[in-house]
Amino acid sequence: MLKYLDVDSGYISWKIDLDFPEKILLKSIKGHYILNPYKFSNAYFASGFIIGTPTLLGKNCHITTKGLLLAYESQNEITAAVLYDQLTELLRYIRFESKQVEIQPFSAISSIGWGTAIEKGIRDIPKVLTMGIRSTYYHKMVTINHLTEADRNIFRKKTIPVFEEILLDAYNASIYNEYNKVLLFSAIAVESLLGNTYHRIYERKRRLKKGNADLRIKTFNGTTKDPVWEYLAERTDFKKLLHTAPLYLINRSILLEDESLYRRLIKLYNTRNKIVHWGAPLVHNEDQLLPLNSDGASQSLDIAISVFNWLGIDRYNFIREKGFVKLK
C-alpha cells in the first residue's frame, strides 16, 4: 500500500514533459517516489503547492510549485530527521543539475506532512500557442531528467564539484544584488576550478610516469613526483594559476591565449583581496579594481564563466543571456 506525504520545500519551476510517468521511483530515498507535478496537478493544487498559473505548450507543462509530493511504501517509513536530510541532499543535487539557484536546499524545507489519501488526476491547465520566457529563467527550469540524474548521482555517490557549486552561489547572489558575494564567490570559483583541474591533470600524468617527457617526474624515497610542479603548486601567487602553472603542466596559458581575460582576472583578484582585507574597496580604481555595483558583479560573473569555458566547461553561458526565449 502506498501512503503520501507533502514537503514544503520552497519554489521550484518545472518544465514537465507530458509523456513522463506519474511517479518516479527514487534510488536515493528507499521506497519513495516523487509525484509528477503535472500528472498529480490536482494533488499539488489541493496541497496549496501550485504558484501562479501553469500553462501547457506543445508537449510540456510549465508549472511552479512550492514543494514536492511523494508516495512511499508503508514498510519503508523513515524518521522525519532522516527524510529531511535525504530530501535536502536531493534538492542540492537538483539545484546543481538544473542550475536553478533559487532552490536553497539547506533552508528550503519548512515542513513534512504524512497522509494516507491524495487527490489524483490532472487539473484543467490552460493551453497557449506561444509564450515568451525570460532566457535565464527558461534555461534553469527543472525537468524530470534533472530529477532522475540528481537522484542517480546521489546513489552513485558522485560528488558535486566545489567550484561549480560556488559559481552557482555567485549567480544566486547576483539575483539578490549582493555585490560583495558575487565578486568573492566568482574569484573563489575561479581559483578552486584552476587548482582542482591542474591537480587532477598532474595526478593523472604522475601515475602514468612514462610518456610524460614534458614533466620532470622522478622517484624520491619511493615517492613519484615532479619537484618543479610541486614547487609551482605550493606557491599562492594567483598569477601562477593563470600563466606559469598551466604553461608548464598543459602547455597552455590564459595570459598567452587571452591577455584581456588575464588582465580582467587580475582586477577580479585585486578586488577580492580588497573585500577580504578591508571589507570593501575603499577607493575605486578602474585600472586595478572592479566596481562594487551591478556592473562589477556582472563583470565578475562573466570573467568566471570565461575561465570555465577556457577549460571546456560551457554549461554556464546561459547566465550571460538577456531577453526572452520565444516558445511555440
Secondary structure, 3 states (H helix, E strand, C coil): CEEEEEEEEEEEEEEEECCCCCEEECCCCCCEEEECCCCCHHHHHHCCCEEEEEEEECCEEEEEEEEEEEEEEHHHCCCHHHHHHHHHHHHHHHHHHHCCCCCCHHHHCCEEEEECCCCCCCCCCCECCCEEEEHHHHCCCECHHHHHHHHHHHHCCCCCCHHHHHHHHHHHHHHCCCHHHHHHHHHHHHHHHHHHHHHHHHHHHHHHCCCCCCCCCEEECCEEECHHHHHHHHCCCHHHHHCHHHHHHHCCCHHHHCHHHHHHHHHHHHHHHHHHHHCCCCCCCCCCCCCCCHHHHHHHHHHHHHHHHHCCCCCCHHHHCCCEEEEC
